Amino acid sequence: MEIGSTPARTAPAAVIVAIDGPSGTGKSSTSRAVAARLGLSYLDTGAQYRAMTWWMINNGIEVTDAVAVATAAGKPVLVSGTDPAGPTITVDGADASAPIRTQEVTSKVSAVSAVPEVRTVVTELQRSIAAAAAHGIVVEGRDIGTTVLPDADVKIFLTASPEARAARRSGELTGKEATDVAATKEALIKRDAADSSRKTSPLARADDAIEVDTTDLTLQQVIDRVVSLVEEKRAAG
């Protein structure tokens, strides 16, 4: 497969949709719903980087040691289920869906995902999954439209105000983690800076992506907007 190219479609009607944007913009909820409505597969690439980070933590790899992370990048076996009704992810055969969402993983995932060797391994995995999606796929992340699948049929970049994003993300947390929206906002801004400034595949909007500001939109409005964009592309052939 040519580096930097979108995999060949495995069916004439297949469509590849790239949805990028920072945390708290509604990427996951929107992407899953769009995929379900249109009969497409779904891939949360952020979960893959979280899974890689979780593996590093569990195996005693210091995530700030880029050399150690790079050396270990090819060891964990990540398997992503692409059913939007119940996406899954396993690491070395173990279900990692819940543990990858802890605050510890959240605080360390930017460091791990910034390592070029990690991005190479995960990007190749993402492209292979997209290539295997017979009816098309919705892929969400931070560098899908720019790096992973630059020839995606539809590219969406979701945005929202830091306040709205923090409120949404805080609502996703539980227990003590849900009590401080201000801290959540600070963490989001910090991660944005890290993800946008990294040298390898930074968080960025592709030149041909359609930006959708979700700050004042309901989730259903965002879903409807993205579905319309995909259907317009399908109708245009």
N, C-alpha and C positions, 0 to 999 in steps of 0.2 A: 504494500500500500504506500502510495506517495505521501511523504510527510507534509502535513499542512492541508491535505485535501479531504473533502467529505467522502465517506465511503459510497460506493455505487449502491443504488437502491436495489432491493431484492424483489420489488414488485412495481409495476407501472404507476399505480396509484399512491405509492408510498410517499410520505412527506416528512421532512425533517424540520422540526421547530426548535429553535434555540431561544431560551428565555434566560436572560442574565440580569444581574442587579445585586445590590448589597443585601444584607440580612434585614428582615423585617419589612420588606416591600410586598410580601405576599407571594413570593416565587413558588414555594412548594405547594401551597393550597391552590393557587391558580394553575400551575402546571399539571398537577394531578387531575383537577377537574376538567381541564381542556382535553387532556389525553383520554379520560374516561368518556367524555361526550363525543369525541371524534373517533373513538375506537383505535387509539394509538397506544403504543407502549410508552413507558415513562421512566426517566432516569434522573435521580437526584445525585448529581456529581459531588455536591458538598458532603453527602453521607460517606462517599468513598474516601475523601480526604480526612473526614472525622474518624473513619474506621482505621485508616493508616495511622493516625495520631494515637488512637486508643491502643493499637498494637504496640506502638513504640513505647508508650507509657508502661504497659503491662510487661514488656520485655526489658525494662530497665534502661532504655535508650534515652539519653539526655536530649530533649528536643531542641535545645539551643546549640547543640553540637552538630553543625551541618554535615560534617564529615561522617560522623557516626550514623546520622539519619540517612545520608546518601548510601552508605555501605549496606544498610539494612533494607533499603527501599524495595528490593526485589524479593524479599523473603515472605511477607504475608500473602496469603491467597484470598483475594476479595471476590465475592460473588454477589452480584446485584440482581434481585428479582425485579422485573419491569412491569408487573401488573399494577396499574394505577389504583385499583381497588384495594391492594394490599402489598405495597412495595416492601421488599426485604433486603437485608444485607447481612452476609455472614463473613467472618474472618477465620480462616483456617477451619471452616466447618461449624463454627460457633455463631449463634445468633447475636449480632451486635447492635440491633435496632435501638434498644434502650440505653445501653452504656455509652454509646457515642454521643448522647445528648446531654451529658453532664457538664457542669460548669468547668470542670478541670479540662476536659477535652476542648470545650469552646475557647478557653483561654490559651490553649497551646496549638490549635490547628493552623493558625496563620504561620507560625514558625516552621511547622512541618511542610505545609503546602508551598512554602517559598523555595524549598530545596529543588533545584532543577531535576535531579534524578528521580524524585518523587513524582514530579509533574509528568516526566516522560513515561514512567510506568503507568500512572493513572490515565493519562491522555490516550495511550495506546489501548487500554482497556475500554475506555469510553467509545473510542472509534469502532472497536470491534463489536460492541453492543449495538451501536447505531446501525452498523452494517447488517446485523442479524435481525433487525426489526422489519419483518416482512411487510407490515402495513404502515410503517412509519413510526416516528417516535417524537416525544417531547422531551428535550434534554434541558435541565436547568442547572445553572451554575454561575460562574463569574467570568469565564473566558471562553464560553462555548462559541459565540458568534465571531470572536476575534481569532481564536487559536485552535480550539478542538474541532469545530465544524464550520470553518469559514464560508463554505458554500451551502449552508443550510437554506432551505426554501423560504423560511420565515424567521426573522430575527426580531426579538422583542427585548427591550431594556426597561425594566421596572424601576421606578424611583419612588421616594416618599420622603417627607420631612423627617429629620432625626427624632423629633418628638413623637410622631406617629409610629415610626419604626420601633422606638423604645417601648411604647405602650403595648404594641402588638407582641413584641418579643417577650416582654415581662409577663404578659398574659399566658405565654406558652410554658413558662417555668412553673415550678411547684415549690411549696414550702418557703424556706427562707429566701430562696433565689428570686421569688416573685415579689418581694417587699419593697425593693428599691428601684423605681423606674429611672431615677437620676443616674444611678450606678450603671444600669443597663444601657442608657444613652451614651454614657462615657465609654463603655466597653465597645459599643457599636462604632462610635467615631474612631476609636483607636484601631479597631480592626479594619475599618475602611481605609485608614491611612496606610496601614501595613499592606493590605491587599492591593491598593492602588499604586503603591510605590515600589513593589517588588520588581526585580529585574526580569524575572521569567513569568510570562503570561499574566500581567497585572489585570486587576479588575478594571474594565474599560468598556465603553459602549462602542460597538462596531459602527463604522461610518454609515452603513446601510441599515442599521437597526432602527426600529420604530420605538420611540420612547413613550412610555405610559406612566404618568404620575398618579400613583394610587392614593395619595394623601387624603383626598376628599371623596374617594370612590368606595363603594361597598365591594366586598369580595365578588359578589355576583356581577356587578358592573364590569369589573376587571376581567372576569372570566368571559363574559359576553363579548367584550371588546377583542380579546385575543382570538376567540373562536371565529369571530367575523373576519379577522385578518387572515386566518388560516383558510377559511372557506373561500375567501376572495382569491387567494393564491391557487387553490384547487380548481376553482371555476375558470381561472385564466389559463390553466394547463401548465 
